[in-house]
Amino acid sequence: MTGWAELFCGIRRPGFPGGGLSSANNLMIDLHCHPLPGVDDGAKNMEVAMAMCRMAAADGITHLVATPHSNYKYRYDRQANAARLAELQAAVGSEIKLLLGCDFNLSFDNLQLLAQNARDFTINGTSYLLVEFAEFFIPDQMENVLYEIEVSGLTPILTHPERNPVFQRKPDLLATWASRGYLVQVTAKSLTGGFGTKAQRLAEDWLTANLIHFFATDAHDLNYRPPVLSECYQKVAGLRGKEIAEMLIRQNPQAVIEGRSLPPSLPPPEPKPASAKKGWFSFFRRRG
């Protein structure tokens, strides 16, 4: 079987297909949300989807990236999702700008799909890719997988690690990866306490340590997991100042959807020395 990195040979770094945002815009951008109706465990129908978009707009969110799951339970179909996105955009009009991405689970099968066409899964056709880990086991070789994704020209964004039981048991793992340059997205509701004290404590600690690059809603509905960023923005501003809140909830997400490098930010702590790496592909190899 051909190595995954080899499968990526020849794929160009994706560019931004559309226009950028106004530099005068000082509102919020949500990189991770599930408003598309009927494609995963997010919005159940078009009415809920429209209400989620309008709730986001009322909260001050100007751009929302719809990120359907791609995992063992939900198949990601870029063409079908783009059609649903266009239908939802037409229904909500100019209240909010909708873009397409993917909540991409780092499984063996998904990595093969990623190798075939990376832009099927990235945020707005850029190089940025939301990546989600398994909840109960992260192999030692996973850092090698992230490295191979980077070598291919993509930029992985680690999603909601503060809610992952593995990172809750081993928070230094995330700190080490972030200090080596991997981007981190934390759920807004985690910082405000909506996912329990463990997730909140990690979000606060990582915010203090400059390990977080984005806050996003990861919204799935109108009640328990709504598309609201303003409460998180206010808390970040209270803990670290408005400049940091702007960076994590507007400026950095704006750079992502426009396919640009992130603006300069405060450095994280020095990374710990890396241990010797084993071949990552052995973990994902199918067993007979």
C-alpha positions, 0 to 999 in steps of 0.5 A, spaced: 500 500 500 502 506 498 504 511 503 499 517 505 504 522 504 506 519 497 499 519 495 499 527 496 504 528 491 502 533 486 497 536 490 497 544 490 496 548 496 489 550 495 487 557 494 482 562 497 476 562 491 473 568 493 473 575 496 476 577 502 472 581 508 472 588 509 478 590 514 473 595 518 469 589 520 470 588 527 464 583 529 465 575 529 467 569 525 465 562 527 469 557 524 465 550 526 458 549 526 453 544 524 447 548 521 446 544 514 439 540 515 439 533 515 446 531 514 449 529 521 447 530 528 446 538 527 440 542 524 434 537 524 430 540 518 431 547 514 427 551 519 432 549 525 437 551 520 434 558 518 433 559 526 440 557 527 443 562 522 439 568 524 441 566 532 448 567 529 447 573 526 443 576 532 449 574 536 454 578 531 457 573 527 458 575 520 461 569 517 459 562 519 463 555 516 458 549 516 462 543 518 458 537 517 461 531 520 466 526 516 466 520 520 464 512 521 457 514 522 456 520 517 459 520 510 461 527 507 459 529 500 462 535 498 457 536 492 451 535 496 453 539 502 455 545 497 448 544 494 444 544 501 449 550 503 446 554 497 439 553 499 440 555 506 444 561 504 438 563 499 433 562 505 437 566 510 439 572 505 444 577 506 443 576 514 450 572 514 455 569 510 455 561 509 461 558 507 463 550 507 468 546 511 468 539 514 469 536 521 474 531 519 475 525 523 482 522 523 481 515 521 484 511 516 478 511 511 478 518 512 485 519 510 485 515 504 479 520 502 483 526 504 489 523 499 484 523 493 482 530 494 484 534 500 479 540 498 473 536 499 474 537 506 478 544 507 475 550 510 472 554 504 477 551 499 483 553 503 489 549 506 486 549 513 483 543 515 479 542 522 481 535 525 477 531 530 481 526 534 478 519 537 475 520 544 478 514 548 485 513 544 490 517 541 496 513 538 503 515 539 504 516 531 498 521 531 503 527 531 506 523 525 500 523 521 499 531 523 506 532 520 504 528 514 498 533 513 502 539 514 507 536 509 502 535 504 501 543 504 495 543 509 494 546 515 490 542 521 486 545 526 485 541 532 478 541 534 475 542 541 481 538 545 478 541 551 472 536 551 476 530 549 477 525 555 484 523 552 487 531 553 483 531 559 487 526 562 494 528 558 493 536 557 501 536 556 500 533 550 496 538 547 500 543 550 506 540 546 503 540 540 501 547 540 508 549 542 510 546 536 506 550 531 499 546 531 493 550 531 488 549 536 480 551 536 476 550 543 469 550 543 466 557 546 461 554 550 467 550 554 470 557 556 463 559 559 462 552 563 457 549 558 461 543 557 463 542 565 469 544 569 474 539 566 473 543 559 472 550 562 479 549 566 483 547 560 480 552 556 482 557 561 489 554 562 490 554 555 488 561 554 492 563 559 498 559 556 497 562 549 495 555 546 489 557 543 488 560 536 480 560 535 474 559 539 468 557 535 461 555 537 461 547 534 453 549 534 448 543 533 442 546 535 438 552 538 438 550 545 444 546 548 449 547 543 447 554 540 451 558 535 453 564 540 460 567 540 458 573 544 459 570 551 465 567 550 468 574 547 466 577 553 469 572 557 476 572 553 476 580 553 475 580 561 481 575 562 486 577 557 483 583 554 479 585 547 485 585 543 486 577 544 478 576 544 479 580 537 485 575 535 481 569 537 474 570 534 475 575 528 482 576 526 485 569 526 478 566 523 478 571 518 485 569 516 483 562 515 477 563 511 481 568 506 486 562 506 492 567 509 497 566 514 495 567 521 497 574 524 503 574 529 500 572 536 503 571 543 508 565 543 506 559 547 511 556 552 517 552 549 516 545 547 518 539 550 524 535 546 520 530 541 521 523 542 523 518 537 518 517 532 515 511 529 512 510 522 505 512 523 502 508 517 503 502 521 497 504 526 492 505 521 494 499 516 488 494 516 489 487 520 487 481 517 
